[in-house]
Amino acid sequence: MTVQLFKKEGTYVDKKDNKEKPYVNYYVKCGDKLIPIEVKYFPNDKCDGRDPGYSGKMEVMKAFADVLPETAK
């Protein structure tokens, strides 16, 4: 069985400020099943509640994920 990492990038309009913002969704494909995944944010009290590793984790995911192919509707 093959396992693949995919990403889907796009934009959405934020209802709070009515501005367009980018998003990236990640998926793991195991066989013929597509499973959504989320990069976890771990607040750190020593860093005023920030997760200093979060942006690095997101960039690694973005670098290794293939673009999710469009599906026929």
Gaussian input, Z-matrix of N, CA and C with variables (Angstrom, degrees):
# hf/3-21g

backbone

0 1
 N
 C     1     B1
 C     2     B2     1     A1
 N     3     B3     2     A2     1     D1
 C     4     B4     3     A3     2     D2
 C     5     B5     4     A4     3     D3
 N     6     B6     5     A5     4     D4
 C     7     B7     6     A6     5     D5
 C     8     B8     7     A7     6     D6
 N     9     B9     8     A8     7     D7
 C    10    B10     9     A9     8     D8
 C    11    B11    10    A10     9     D9
 N    12    B12    11    A11    10    D10
 C    13    B13    12    A12    11    D11
 C    14    B14    13    A13    12    D12
 N    15    B15    14    A14    13    D13
 C    16    B16    15    A15    14    D14
 C    17    B17    16    A16    15    D15
 N    18    B18    17    A17    16    D16
 C    19    B19    18    A18    17    D17
 C    20    B20    19    A19    18    D18
 N    21    B21    20    A20    19    D19
 C    22    B22    21    A21    20    D20
 C    23    B23    22    A22    21    D21
 N    24    B24    23    A23    22    D22
 C    25    B25    24    A24    23    D23
 C    26    B26    25    A25    24    D24
 N    27    B27    26    A26    25    D25
 C    28    B28    27    A27    26    D26
 C    29    B29    28    A28    27    D27
 N    30    B30    29    A29    28    D28
 C    31    B31    30    A30    29    D29
 C    32    B32    31    A31    30    D30
 N    33    B33    32    A32    31    D31
 C    34    B34    33    A33    32    D32
 C    35    B35    34    A34    33    D33
 N    36    B36    35    A35    34    D34
 C    37    B37    36    A36    35    D35
 C    38    B38    37    A37    36    D36
 N    39    B39    38    A38    37    D37
 C    40    B40    39    A39    38    D38
 C    41    B41    40    A40    39    D39
 N    42    B42    41    A41    40    D40
 C    43    B43    42    A42    41    D41
 C    44    B44    43    A43    42    D42
 N    45    B45    44    A44    43    D43
 C    46    B46    45    A45    44    D44
 C    47    B47    46    A46    45    D45
 N    48    B48    47    A47    46    D46
 C    49    B49    48    A48    47    D47
 C    50    B50    49    A49    48    D48
 N    51    B51    50    A50    49    D49
 C    52    B52    51    A51    50    D50
 C    53    B53    52    A52    51    D51
 N    54    B54    53    A53    52    D52
 C    55    B55    54    A54    53    D53
 C    56    B56    55    A55    54    D54
 N    57    B57    56    A56    55    D55
 C    58    B58    57    A57    56    D56
 C    59    B59    58    A58    57    D57
 N    60    B60    59    A59    58    D58
 C    61    B61    60    A60    59    D59
 C    62    B62    61    A61    60    D60
 N    63    B63    62    A62    61    D61
 C    64    B64    63    A63    62    D62
 C    65    B65    64    A64    63    D63
 N    66    B66    65    A65    64    D64
 C    67    B67    66    A66    65    D65
 C    68    B68    67    A67    66    D66
 N    69    B69    68    A68    67    D67
 C    70    B70    69    A69    68    D68
 C    71    B71    70    A70    69    D69
 N    72    B72    71    A71    70    D70
 C    73    B73    72    A72    71    D71
 C    74    B74    73    A73    72    D72
 N    75    B75    74    A74    73    D73
 C    76    B76    75    A75    74    D74
 C    77    B77    76    A76    75    D75
 N    78    B78    77    A77    76    D76
 C    79    B79    78    A78    77    D77
 C    80    B80    79    A79    78    D78
 N    81    B81    80    A80    79    D79
 C    82    B82    81    A81    80    D80
 C    83    B83    82    A82    81    D81
 N    84    B84    83    A83    82    D82
 C    85    B85    84    A84    83    D83
 C    86    B86    85    A85    84    D84
 N    87    B87    86    A86    85    D85
 C    88    B88    87    A87    86    D86
 C    89    B89    88    A88    87    D87
 N    90    B90    89    A89    88    D88
 C    91    B91    90    A90    89    D89
 C    92    B92    91    A91    90    D90
 N    93    B93    92    A92    91    D91
 C    94    B94    93    A93    92    D92
 C    95    B95    94    A94    93    D93
 N    96    B96    95    A95    94    D94
 C    97    B97    96    A96    95    D95
 C    98    B98    97    A97    96    D96
 N    99    B99    98    A98    97    D97
 C   100   B100    99    A99    98    D98
 C   101   B101   100   A100    99    D99
 N   102   B102   101   A101   100   D100
 C   103   B103   102   A102   101   D101
 C   104   B104   103   A103   102   D102
 N   105   B105   104   A104   103   D103
 C   106   B106   105   A105   104   D104
 C   107   B107   106   A106   105   D105
 N   108   B108   107   A107   106   D106
 C   109   B109   108   A108   107   D107
 C   110   B110   109   A109   108   D108
 N   111   B111   110   A110   109   D109
 C   112   B112   111   A111   110   D110
 C   113   B113   112   A112   111   D111
 N   114   B114   113   A113   112   D112
 C   115   B115   114   A114   113   D113
 C   116   B116   115   A115   114   D114
 N   117   B117   116   A116   115   D115
 C   118   B118   117   A117   116   D116
 C   119   B119   118   A118   117   D117
 N   120   B120   119   A119   118   D118
 C   121   B121   120   A120   119   D119
 C   122   B122   121   A121   120   D120
 N   123   B123   122   A122   121   D121
 C   124   B124   123   A123   122   D122
 C   125   B125   124   A124   123   D123
 N   126   B126   125   A125   124   D124
 C   127   B127   126   A126   125   D125
 C   128   B128   127   A127   126   D126
 N   129   B129   128   A128   127   D127
 C   130   B130   129   A129   128   D128
 C   131   B131   130   A130   129   D129
 N   132   B132   131   A131   130   D130
 C   133   B133   132   A132   131   D131
 C   134   B134   133   A133   132   D132
 N   135   B135   134   A134   133   D133
 C   136   B136   135   A135   134   D134
 C   137   B137   136   A136   135   D135
 N   138   B138   137   A137   136   D136
 C   139   B139   138   A138   137   D137
 C   140   B140   139   A139   138   D138
 N   141   B141   140   A140   139   D139
 C   142   B142   141   A141   140   D140
 C   143   B143   142   A142   141   D141
 N   144   B144   143   A143   142   D142
 C   145   B145   144   A144   143   D143
 C   146   B146   145   A145   144   D144
 N   147   B147   146   A146   145   D145
 C   148   B148   147   A147   146   D146
 C   149   B149   148   A148   147   D147
 N   150   B150   149   A149   148   D148
 C   151   B151   150   A150   149   D149
 C   152   B152   151   A151   150   D150
 N   153   B153   152   A152   151   D151
 C   154   B154   153   A153   152   D152
 C   155   B155   154   A154   153   D153
 N   156   B156   155   A155   154   D154
 C   157   B157   156   A156   155   D155
 C   158   B158   157   A157   156   D156
 N   159   B159   158   A158   157   D157
 C   160   B160   159   A159   158   D158
 C   161   B161   160   A160   159   D159
 N   162   B162   161   A161   160   D160
 C   163   B163   162   A162   161   D161
 C   164   B164   163   A163   162   D162
 N   165   B165   164   A164   163   D163
 C   166   B166   165   A165   164   D164
 C   167   B167   166   A166   165   D165
 N   168   B168   167   A167   166   D166
 C   169   B169   168   A168   167   D167
 C   170   B170   169   A169   168   D168
 N   171   B171   170   A170   169   D169
 C   172   B172   171   A171   170   D170
 C   173   B173   172   A172   171   D171
 N   174   B174   173   A173   172   D172
 C   175   B175   174   A174   173   D173
 C   176   B176   175   A175   174   D174
 N   177   B177   176   A176   175   D175
 C   178   B178   177   A177   176   D176
 C   179   B179   178   A178   177   D177
 N   180   B180   179   A179   178   D178
 C   181   B181   180   A180   179   D179
 C   182   B182   181   A181   180   D180
 N   183   B183   182   A182   181   D181
 C   184   B184   183   A183   182   D182
 C   185   B185   184   A184   183   D183
 N   186   B186   185   A185   184   D184
 C   187   B187   186   A186   185   D185
 C   188   B188   187   A187   186   D186
 N   189   B189   188   A188   187   D187
 C   190   B190   189   A189   188   D188
 C   191   B191   190   A190   189   D189
 N   192   B192   191   A191   190   D190
 C   193   B193   192   A192   191   D191
 C   194   B194   193   A193   192   D192
 N   195   B195   194   A194   193   D193
 C   196   B196   195   A195   194   D194
 C   197   B197   196   A196   195   D195
 N   198   B198   197   A197   196   D196
 C   199   B199   198   A198   197   D197
 C   200   B200   199   A199   198   D198
 N   201   B201   200   A200   199   D199
 C   202   B202   201   A201   200   D200
 C   203   B203   202   A202   201   D201
 N   204   B204   203   A203   202   D202
 C   205   B205   204   A204   203   D203
 C   206   B206   205   A205   204   D204
 N   207   B207   206   A206   205   D205
 C   208   B208   207   A207   206   D206
 C   209   B209   208   A208   207   D207
 N   210   B210   209   A209   208   D208
 C   211   B211   210   A210   209   D209
 C   212   B212   211   A211   210   D210
 N   213   B213   212   A212   211   D211
 C   214   B214   213   A213   212   D212
 C   215   B215   214   A214   213   D213
 N   216   B216   215   A215   214   D214
 C   217   B217   216   A216   215   D215
 C   218   B218   217   A217   216   D216

   B1=1.4416
   B2=1.5329
   B3=1.3149
   B4=1.4581
   B5=1.5234
   B6=1.3276
   B7=1.4645
   B8=1.5216
   B9=1.3409
   B10=1.4587
   B11=1.5216
   B12=1.3448
   B13=1.4605
   B14=1.5237
   B15=1.3327
   B16=1.4580
   B17=1.5251
   B18=1.3332
   B19=1.4582
   B20=1.5227
   B21=1.3186
   B22=1.4575
   B23=1.5249
   B24=1.3369
   B25=1.4569
   B26=1.5259
   B27=1.2925
   B28=1.4547
   B29=1.5160
   B30=1.3124
   B31=1.4603
   B32=1.5269
   B33=1.3145
   B34=1.4555
   B35=1.5211
   B36=1.3233
   B37=1.4643
   B38=1.5204
   B39=1.3385
   B40=1.4581
   B41=1.5255
   B42=1.3292
   B43=1.4641
   B44=1.5283
   B45=1.3461
   B46=1.4655
   B47=1.5270
   B48=1.3414
   B49=1.4732
   B50=1.5261
   B51=1.3307
   B52=1.4716
   B53=1.5335
   B54=1.3530
   B55=1.4668
   B56=1.5227
   B57=1.3274
   B58=1.4582
   B59=1.5292
   B60=1.3395
   B61=1.4623
   B62=1.5250
   B63=1.3378
   B64=1.4706
   B65=1.5337
   B66=1.3466
   B67=1.4577
   B68=1.5194
   B69=1.3330
   B70=1.4664
   B71=1.5259
   B72=1.3175
   B73=1.4617
   B74=1.5278
   B75=1.3402
   B76=1.4643
   B77=1.5219
   B78=1.3327
   B79=1.4642
   B80=1.5201
   B81=1.3177
   B82=1.4530
   B83=1.5211
   B84=1.3292
   B85=1.4639
   B86=1.5216
   B87=1.3318
   B88=1.4601
   B89=1.5173
   B90=1.3183
   B91=1.4595
   B92=1.5170
   B93=1.3399
   B94=1.4626
   B95=1.5307
   B96=1.3373
   B97=1.4727
   B98=1.5242
   B99=1.3423
   B100=1.4576
   B101=1.5278
   B102=1.3347
   B103=1.4574
   B104=1.5243
   B105=1.3547
   B106=1.4665
   B107=1.5281
   B108=1.3324
   B109=1.4656
   B110=1.5241
   B111=1.3158
   B112=1.4539
   B113=1.5238
   B114=1.3267
   B115=1.4639
   B116=1.5235
   B117=1.3149
   B118=1.4690
   B119=1.5248
   B120=1.3293
   B121=1.4622
   B122=1.5312
   B123=1.3322
   B124=1.4537
   B125=1.5253
   B126=1.3435
   B127=1.4700
   B128=1.5223
   B129=1.3208
   B130=1.4559
   B131=1.5287
   B132=1.3338
   B133=1.4611
   B134=1.5301
   B135=1.3271
   B136=1.4724
   B137=1.5236
   B138=1.3327
   B139=1.4751
   B140=1.5382
   B141=1.3193
   B142=1.4710
   B143=1.5307
   B144=1.3308
   B145=1.4555
   B146=1.5189
   B147=1.3274
   B148=1.4689
   B149=1.5261
   B150=1.3196
   B151=1.4610
   B152=1.5229
   B153=1.3385
   B154=1.4662
   B155=1.5272
   B156=1.3244
   B157=1.4589
   B158=1.5197
   B159=1.3374
   B160=1.4676
   B161=1.5356
   B162=1.3154
   B163=1.4717
   B164=1.5242
   B165=1.3199
   B166=1.4628
   B167=1.5175
   B168=1.3355
   B169=1.4708
   B170=1.5276
   B171=1.3283
   B172=1.4609
   B173=1.5263
   B174=1.3199
   B175=1.4719
   B176=1.5232
   B177=1.3285
   B178=1.4675
   B179=1.5253
   B180=1.3215
   B181=1.4595
   B182=1.5225
   B183=1.3307
   B184=1.4646
   B185=1.5271
   B186=1.3321
   B187=1.4649
   B188=1.5321
   B189=1.3278
   B190=1.4554
   B191=1.5254
   B192=1.3297
   B193=1.4615
   B194=1.5239
   B195=1.3224
   B196=1.4617
   B197=1.5112
   B198=1.3124
   B199=1.4632
   B200=1.5292
   B201=1.3162
   B202=1.4622
   B203=1.5143
   B204=1.3294
   B205=1.4579
   B206=1.5252
   B207=1.3242
   B208=1.4621
   B209=1.5200
   B210=1.3215
   B211=1.4557
   B212=1.5136
   B213=1.3030
   B214=1.4563
   B215=1.5165
   B216=1.3154
   B217=1.4765
   B218=1.4969
   A1=108.55
   A2=115.46
   A3=119.61
   A4=110.39
   A5=115.35
   A6=122.60
   A7=106.77
   A8=116.39
   A9=121.39
   A10=109.65
   A11=116.00
   A12=122.75
   A13=108.34
   A14=116.10
   A15=121.53
   A16=110.76
   A17=115.14
   A18=121.19
   A19=109.12
   A20=114.98
   A21=121.12
   A22=106.76
   A23=115.49
   A24=120.92
   A25=109.85
   A26=115.66
   A27=120.85
   A28=110.75
   A29=115.85
   A30=121.23
   A31=109.47
   A32=115.24
   A33=122.42
   A34=108.26
   A35=117.70
   A36=122.10
   A37=107.80
   A38=115.74
   A39=121.97
   A40=108.78
   A41=116.57
   A42=120.79
   A43=112.41
   A44=117.66
   A45=120.61
   A46=112.27
   A47=116.11
   A48=119.40
   A49=113.23
   A50=116.37
   A51=122.34
   A52=112.86
   A53=116.33
   A54=121.42
   A55=109.18
   A56=115.34
   A57=121.62
   A58=109.00
   A59=115.60
   A60=121.12
   A61=109.91
   A62=116.93
   A63=120.11
   A64=111.81
   A65=115.38
   A66=120.83
   A67=108.63
   A68=115.78
   A69=122.84
   A70=106.80
   A71=117.17
   A72=122.86
   A73=108.02
   A74=115.93
   A75=121.18
   A76=110.50
   A77=114.39
   A78=121.52
   A79=109.26
   A80=116.13
   A81=122.62
   A82=106.06
   A83=115.86
   A84=120.21
   A85=107.53
   A86=115.66
   A87=122.78
   A88=106.95
   A89=116.93
   A90=119.97
   A91=108.83
   A92=116.55
   A93=119.61
   A94=112.16
   A95=118.19
   A96=123.07
   A97=110.31
   A98=116.20
   A99=122.74
   A100=108.00
   A101=117.14
   A102=122.64
   A103=109.65
   A104=118.19
   A105=119.62
   A106=110.44
   A107=116.26
   A108=120.81
   A109=109.15
   A110=115.77
   A111=121.76
   A112=109.01
   A113=116.48
   A114=121.11
   A115=106.42
   A116=117.15
   A117=122.08
   A118=111.59
   A119=115.25
   A120=123.57
   A121=107.35
   A122=117.18
   A123=122.27
   A124=109.63
   A125=118.33
   A126=120.23
   A127=110.73
   A128=115.72
   A129=121.49
   A130=108.26
   A131=116.37
   A132=120.92
   A133=112.43
   A134=117.29
   A135=120.66
   A136=112.02
   A137=116.94
   A138=121.98
   A139=110.55
   A140=116.69
   A141=122.20
   A142=112.21
   A143=116.74
   A144=121.39
   A145=115.30
   A146=117.73
   A147=120.51
   A148=110.32
   A149=115.85
   A150=122.28
   A151=106.48
   A152=118.57
   A153=120.31
   A154=113.88
   A155=118.52
   A156=121.06
   A157=114.07
   A158=118.28
   A159=121.67
   A160=112.34
   A161=117.69
   A162=119.25
   A163=110.79
   A164=117.65
   A165=120.88
   A166=112.08
   A167=116.47
   A168=120.54
   A169=110.28
   A170=116.57
   A171=120.42
   A172=111.41
   A173=117.49
   A174=121.13
   A175=111.86
   A176=117.60
   A177=120.66
   A178=109.61
   A179=117.14
   A180=120.92
   A181=110.77
   A182=115.71
   A183=120.52
   A184=110.95
   A185=116.88
   A186=120.96
   A187=112.33
   A188=118.59
   A189=120.96
   A190=114.09
   A191=117.92
   A192=120.58
   A193=110.39
   A194=115.52
   A195=121.47
   A196=108.94
   A197=116.38
   A198=120.79
   A199=108.77
   A200=115.53
   A201=120.98
   A202=109.33
   A203=118.14
   A204=119.85
   A205=110.83
   A206=115.71
   A207=120.87
   A208=109.45
   A209=116.22
   A210=120.66
   A211=110.35
   A212=116.57
   A213=121.19
   A214=109.24
   A215=117.42
   A216=120.65
   A217=111.58
   D1=136.84
   D2=178.04
   D3=-96.94
   D4=149.51
   D5=176.41
   D6=-124.33
   D7=129.79
   D8=-178.92
   D9=-129.49
   D10=148.98
   D11=176.94
   D12=-107.24
   D13=127.87
   D14=-179.34
   D15=-125.28
   D16=157.92
   D17=174.41
   D18=-134.73
   D19=150.21
   D20=174.23
   D21=-129.08
   D22=118.49
   D23=-178.73
   D24=-107.27
   D25=148.07
   D26=178.57
   D27=-171.76
   D28=-164.63
   D29=176.93
   D30=-133.61
   D31=159.49
   D32=175.33
   D33=-143.16
   D34=162.18
   D35=177.59
   D36=-98.21
   D37=119.81
   D38=178.81
   D39=-72.53
   D40=126.06
   D41=-177.05
   D42=-70.62
   D43=-22.56
   D44=-178.75
   D45=-70.57
   D46=-48.14
   D47=-176.75
   D48=-117.07
   D49=4.24
   D50=177.10
   D51=57.84
   D52=32.72
   D53=178.98
   D54=-111.26
   D55=149.47
   D56=177.74
   D57=-79.33
   D58=131.11
   D59=-178.27
   D60=-131.44
   D61=149.81
   D62=-179.34
   D63=-81.70
   D64=155.36
   D65=172.28
   D66=-140.50
   D67=156.95
   D68=172.18
   D69=-135.94
   D70=121.94
   D71=175.36
   D72=-107.11
   D73=140.24
   D74=-178.86
   D75=-114.57
   D76=146.36
   D77=-179.49
   D78=-139.94
   D79=147.02
   D80=171.22
   D81=-111.85
   D82=130.04
   D83=176.81
   D84=-105.17
   D85=117.45
   D86=178.11
   D87=-114.22
   D88=108.99
   D89=-174.64
   D90=65.25
   D91=-117.83
   D92=178.92
   D93=-108.01
   D94=9.93
   D95=-179.81
   D96=-100.51
   D97=132.45
   D98=177.68
   D99=-105.78
   D100=118.25
   D101=-174.20
   D102=-115.27
   D103=120.53
   D104=177.37
   D105=-70.55
   D106=141.50
   D107=177.66
   D108=-129.95
   D109=160.00
   D110=-178.39
   D111=-132.04
   D112=137.30
   D113=174.50
   D114=-77.63
   D115=124.12
   D116=-174.94
   D117=-80.95
   D118=137.60
   D119=176.27
   D120=-98.77
   D121=123.40
   D122=179.64
   D123=-112.55
   D124=99.09
   D125=178.49
   D126=-60.74
   D127=140.36
   D128=-178.54
   D129=-122.02
   D130=117.37
   D131=-178.89
   D132=-60.68
   D133=-29.19
   D134=179.16
   D135=-71.62
   D136=-15.33
   D137=-179.01
   D138=-117.02
   D139=34.16
   D140=180.00
   D141=56.21
   D142=37.41
   D143=176.73
   D144=83.84
   D145=-0.14
   D146=178.72
   D147=-83.40
   D148=162.71
   D149=172.08
   D150=-113.61
   D151=98.03
   D152=-176.33
   D153=-63.63
   D154=-18.62
   D155=-179.71
   D156=-92.52
   D157=-6.27
   D158=-173.42
   D159=-61.46
   D160=-48.44
   D161=-177.79
   D162=-64.25
   D163=-35.14
   D164=176.85
   D165=-65.46
   D166=-41.26
   D167=178.08
   D168=-63.68
   D169=-40.73
   D170=179.11
   D171=-64.60
   D172=-40.79
   D173=-179.64
   D174=-67.52
   D175=-36.50
   D176=176.67
   D177=-64.34
   D178=-44.89
   D179=177.87
   D180=-60.22
   D181=-45.56
   D182=-178.55
   D183=-62.83
   D184=-38.04
   D185=-177.12
   D186=-70.73
   D187=-34.37
   D188=-173.99
   D189=-98.28
   D190=-10.81
   D191=-178.46
   D192=-85.22
   D193=139.58
   D194=172.73
   D195=-86.06
   D196=155.75
   D197=177.55
   D198=-68.33
   D199=132.18
   D200=179.67
   D201=-69.30
   D202=122.32
   D203=-179.83
   D204=-67.38
   D205=146.66
   D206=176.53
   D207=-66.93
   D208=144.79
   D209=177.12
   D210=-103.17
   D211=151.14
   D212=177.30
   D213=-71.08
   D214=137.81
   D215=-177.69
   D216=-95.92

